[in-house]
Amino acid sequence: MNHQRNYLSFNQVIELYPISRGALRRYLLNREQNGLASAIIRPRRKLIIHRKRFEAWLESFSERTCSTTQTVNKSSKGGKR
């Protein structure tokens, strides 16, 4: 039986998802502002990441980033002549 883990360590997230160590660190440090806090459990000093909540956050974050980039690209196409 292939059982997926519900909770992941920092290093497991790096191994499983297309995200750099530095980017994940920034997202975790700013988790209260970016909405990632609901996916984090912190027993003592260690951070544990809830897999399904992280995947949902990553998908919504990607959608927000893409729509922001598209808006910036559309507004910059007028450019200088």
MDTraj code that builds the backbone (N, CA, C; nanometers):
import mdtraj as md
import numpy as np

residues = "MET ASN HIS GLN ARG ASN TYR LEU SER PHE ASN GLN VAL ILE GLU LEU TYR PRO ILE SER ARG GLY ALA LEU ARG ARG TYR LEU LEU ASN ARG GLU GLN ASN GLY LEU ALA SER ALA ILE ILE ARG PRO ARG ARG LYS LEU ILE ILE HIS ARG LYS ARG PHE GLU ALA TRP LEU GLU SER PHE SER GLU ARG THR CYS SER THR THR GLN THR VAL ASN LYS SER SER LYS GLY GLY LYS ARG".split()
xyz = np.array([
    [0.0844, -0.1189, 0.0000],
    [0.0000, 0.0000, 0.0000],
    [0.0888, 0.1251, 0.0000],
    [0.0635, 0.2156, -0.0900],
    [0.1398, 0.3389, -0.0997],
    [0.0695, 0.4468, -0.0175],
    [0.1158, 0.4652, 0.1032],
    [0.0533, 0.5597, 0.1948],
    [0.1323, 0.6899, 0.1959],
    [0.0665, 0.7992, 0.1588],
    [0.1330, 0.9290, 0.1619],
    [0.1324, 0.9818, 0.3043],
    [0.2411, 1.0443, 0.3419],
    [0.2481, 1.1058, 0.4738],
    [0.1610, 1.2301, 0.4781],
    [0.0954, 1.2495, 0.5909],
    [0.0143, 1.3698, 0.6083],
    [0.0976, 1.4891, 0.6514],
    [0.2105, 1.4627, 0.7160],
    [0.2949, 1.5693, 0.7662],
    [0.4360, 1.5533, 0.7123],
    [0.4972, 1.6663, 0.6790],
    [0.6298, 1.6647, 0.6180],
    [0.7253, 1.7548, 0.6952],
    [0.8515, 1.7191, 0.6914],
    [0.9554, 1.8053, 0.7473],
    [0.9951, 1.9076, 0.6407],
    [1.0726, 2.0042, 0.6821],
    [1.1249, 2.1057, 0.5905],
    [1.1968, 2.0393, 0.4726],
    [1.2874, 1.9462, 0.5036],
    [1.3656, 1.8796, 0.3990],
    [1.2793, 1.7946, 0.3064],
    [1.1749, 1.7329, 0.3580],
    [1.0855, 1.6536, 0.2736],
    [1.0108, 1.7427, 0.1744],
    [0.9724, 1.8615, 0.2172],
    [0.9052, 1.9557, 0.1260],
    [0.9995, 1.9932, 0.0125],
    [1.1260, 2.0203, 0.0457],
    [1.2260, 2.0551, -0.0558],
    [1.2425, 1.9423, -0.1570],
    [1.2407, 1.8194, -0.1088],
    [1.2580, 1.7036, -0.1973],
    [1.1371, 1.6790, -0.2864],
    [1.0169, 1.7056, -0.2359],
    [0.8948, 1.6680, -0.3067],
    [0.8365, 1.7759, -0.3980],
    [0.8680, 1.9019, -0.3716],
    [0.8044, 2.0108, -0.4457],
    [0.9094, 2.0985, -0.5140],
    [0.8713, 2.1626, -0.6241],
    [0.9665, 2.2485, -0.6973],
    [0.9835, 2.3840, -0.6290],
    [1.0493, 2.3822, -0.5157],
    [1.0673, 2.5041, -0.4377],
    [1.2077, 2.5013, -0.3773],
    [1.2740, 2.6137, -0.3788],
    [1.4102, 2.6183, -0.3254],
    [1.4074, 2.6306, -0.1730],
    [1.5180, 2.5962, -0.1136],
    [1.5324, 2.6042, 0.0323],
    [1.5104, 2.7486, 0.0807],
    [1.5696, 2.8440, 0.0104],
    [1.5562, 2.9849, 0.0492],
    [1.4142, 3.0364, 0.0357],
    [1.3467, 2.9968, -0.0728],
    [1.2084, 3.0410, -0.0925],
    [1.1182, 2.9837, 0.0160],
    [1.1343, 2.8547, 0.0474],
    [1.0522, 2.7945, 0.1519],
    [1.0789, 2.8617, 0.2859],
    [1.2027, 2.8906, 0.3137],
    [1.2370, 2.9592, 0.4383],
    [1.1668, 3.0952, 0.4466],
    [1.1678, 3.1713, 0.3368],
    [1.0999, 3.3016, 0.3353],
    [0.9498, 3.2850, 0.3560],
    [0.8899, 3.1880, 0.2867],
    [0.7457, 3.1646, 0.3018],
    [0.7110, 3.1282, 0.4457],
    [0.7944, 3.0464, 0.5082],
    [0.7687, 3.0062, 0.6460],
    [0.7868, 3.1216, 0.7430],
    [0.8869, 3.2045, 0.7208],
    [0.9082, 3.3202, 0.8081],
    [0.7930, 3.4201, 0.7989],
    [0.7310, 3.4283, 0.6829],
    [0.6202, 3.5220, 0.6601],
    [0.4850, 3.4525, 0.6552],
    [0.4734, 3.3381, 0.7211],
    [0.3531, 3.2550, 0.7093],
    [0.2266, 3.3243, 0.7590],
    [0.2377, 3.4135, 0.8549],
    [0.1192, 3.4848, 0.9044],
    [0.0644, 3.5809, 0.7986],
    [0.1527, 3.6420, 0.7208],
    [0.1122, 3.7375, 0.6181],
    [0.0678, 3.6694, 0.4888],
    [0.1282, 3.5554, 0.4541],
    [0.0991, 3.4948, 0.3237],
    [-0.0030, 3.3811, 0.3290],
    [-0.0565, 3.3514, 0.4477],
    [-0.1611, 3.2507, 0.4582],
    [-0.1123, 3.1077, 0.4794],
    [0.0157, 3.0874, 0.4923],
    [0.0702, 2.9533, 0.5084],
    [0.0596, 2.9021, 0.6521],
    [0.0280, 2.9884, 0.7450],
    [0.0246, 2.9514, 0.8873],
    [-0.0692, 2.8341, 0.9162],
    [-0.1771, 2.8221, 0.8426],
    [-0.2725, 2.7132, 0.8688],
    [-0.2152, 2.5759, 0.8347],
    [-0.1057, 2.5711, 0.7600],
    [-0.0444, 2.4443, 0.7220],
    [0.0719, 2.4056, 0.8131],
    [0.1012, 2.4885, 0.9133],
    [0.2194, 2.4668, 0.9965],
    [0.1796, 2.4233, 1.1371],
    [0.2471, 2.3200, 1.1838],
    [0.2335, 2.2758, 1.3221],
    [0.3728, 2.2886, 1.3812],
    [0.3806, 2.3413, 1.5019],
    [0.5122, 2.3632, 1.5601],
    [0.5209, 2.3056, 1.7015],
    [0.5445, 2.1747, 1.7113],
    [0.5686, 2.1189, 1.8438],
    [0.7122, 2.1517, 1.8851],
    [0.7267, 2.2179, 1.9925],
    [0.8582, 2.2629, 2.0403],
    [0.9241, 2.3518, 1.9361],
    [1.0457, 2.3204, 1.8942],
    [1.1180, 2.4077, 1.8009],
    [1.1067, 2.3648, 1.6560],
    [1.0603, 2.2431, 1.6315],
    [1.0571, 2.1896, 1.4956],
    [0.9283, 2.2303, 1.4223],
    [0.9427, 2.2634, 1.2952],
    [0.8257, 2.2934, 1.2117],
    [0.7825, 2.1667, 1.1388],
    [0.6541, 2.1386, 1.1420],
    [0.5986, 2.0275, 1.0666],
    [0.4929, 2.0862, 0.9743],
    [0.4932, 2.0424, 0.8499],
    [0.4061, 2.0999, 0.7476],
    [0.2999, 1.9986, 0.7082],
    [0.1746, 2.0390, 0.7201],
    [0.0626, 1.9529, 0.6820],
    [0.0583, 1.9463, 0.5291],
    [0.0725, 1.8276, 0.4751],
    [0.0900, 1.8098, 0.3304],
    [-0.0266, 1.8653, 0.2474],
    [-0.1475, 1.8267, 0.2777],
    [-0.2639, 1.8697, 0.1972],
    [-0.2842, 2.0209, 0.2050],
    [-0.2687, 2.0763, 0.3248],
    [-0.2846, 2.2222, 0.3395],
    [-0.1745, 2.2963, 0.2660],
    [-0.0514, 2.2429, 0.2703],
    [0.0587, 2.3057, 0.1976],
    [0.0332, 2.3010, 0.0476],
    [-0.0134, 2.1871, -0.0031],
    [-0.0432, 2.1745, -0.1465],
    [-0.1515, 2.2731, -0.1882],
    [-0.2549, 2.2881, -0.1056],
    [-0.3619, 2.3846, -0.1362],
    [-0.3067, 2.5269, -0.1357],
    [-0.2226, 2.5586, -0.0359],
    [-0.1621, 2.6911, -0.0304],
    [-0.0724, 2.7157, -0.1512],
    [0.0083, 2.6165, -0.1867],
    [0.1004, 2.6309, -0.2992],
    [0.0243, 2.6552, -0.4289],
    [-0.0854, 2.5832, -0.4474],
    [-0.1673, 2.6022, -0.5673],
    [-0.2289, 2.7424, -0.5702],
    [-0.2852, 2.7864, -0.4594],
    [-0.3458, 2.9200, -0.4565],
    [-0.2387, 3.0284, -0.4682],
    [-0.1212, 3.0053, -0.4082],
    [-0.0122, 3.1016, -0.4170],
    [0.0355, 3.1134, -0.5618],
    [0.0457, 2.9998, -0.6299],
    [0.0876, 2.9997, -0.7712],
    [-0.0131, 3.0746, -0.8568],
    [-0.1413, 3.0531, -0.8303],
    [-0.2458, 3.1222, -0.9066],
    [-0.2389, 3.2724, -0.8821],
    [-0.2192, 3.3127, -0.7561],
    [-0.2098, 3.4562, -0.7247],
    [-0.0871, 3.5169, -0.7896],
    [0.0250, 3.4465, -0.7869],
    [0.1492, 3.4961, -0.8461],
    [0.1346, 3.5101, -0.9968],
    [0.0735, 3.4110, -1.0615],
    [0.0550, 3.4160, -1.2068],
    [-0.0376, 3.5302, -1.2455],
    [-0.1471, 3.5494, -1.1720],
    [-0.2402, 3.6559, -1.2075],
    [-0.1771, 3.7924, -1.1830],
    [-0.0938, 3.8061, -1.0794],
    [-0.0235, 3.9320, -1.0546],
    [0.0761, 3.9589, -1.1659],
    [0.1491, 3.8581, -1.2079],
    [0.2467, 3.8726, -1.3155],
    [0.1781, 3.9108, -1.4452],
    [0.0646, 3.8487, -1.4756],
    [-0.0095, 3.8811, -1.5976],
    [-0.0579, 4.0250, -1.5941],
    [-0.1052, 4.0704, -1.4770],
    [-0.1521, 4.2081, -1.4641],
    [-0.0366, 4.3050, -1.4850],
    [0.0787, 4.2760, -1.4264],
    [0.1966, 4.3621, -1.4422],
    [0.2397, 4.3625, -1.5884],
    [0.2426, 4.2480, -1.6540],
    [0.2830, 4.2400, -1.7943],
    [0.1872, 4.3163, -1.8840],
    [0.0582, 4.3062, -1.8594],
    [-0.0401, 4.3787, -1.9398],
    [-0.0241, 4.5291, -1.9254],
    [0.0004, 4.5743, -1.8009],
    [0.0124, 4.7179, -1.7774],
    [0.1442, 4.7719, -1.8314],
    [0.2459, 4.6894, -1.8439],
    [0.3750, 4.7369, -1.8923],
    [0.3862, 4.7291, -2.0441],
    [0.2914, 4.6684, -2.1116],
    [0.2992, 4.6566, -2.2573],
    [0.2797, 4.7910, -2.3265],
    [0.2120, 4.8851, -2.2597],
    [0.1935, 5.0170, -2.3180],
    [0.3270, 5.0843, -2.3392],
    [0.4163, 5.0666, -2.2422],
    [0.5565, 5.1092, -2.2490],
    [0.5829, 5.2446, -2.3111],
    [0.7118, 5.2759, -2.3212],
    [0.7570, 5.4022, -2.3808],
    [0.7686, 5.3867, -2.5299],
    [0.7478, 5.4923, -2.6007],
    [0.7636, 5.4915, -2.7467],
    [0.8640, 5.5931, -2.7871],
])
top = md.Topology()
chain = top.add_chain()
for i, resn in enumerate(residues, 1):
    res = top.add_residue(resn, chain, resSeq=i)
    for name in ("N", "CA", "C"):
        top.add_atom(name, md.element.get_by_symbol(name[0]), res)
traj = md.Trajectory(xyz[None], top)
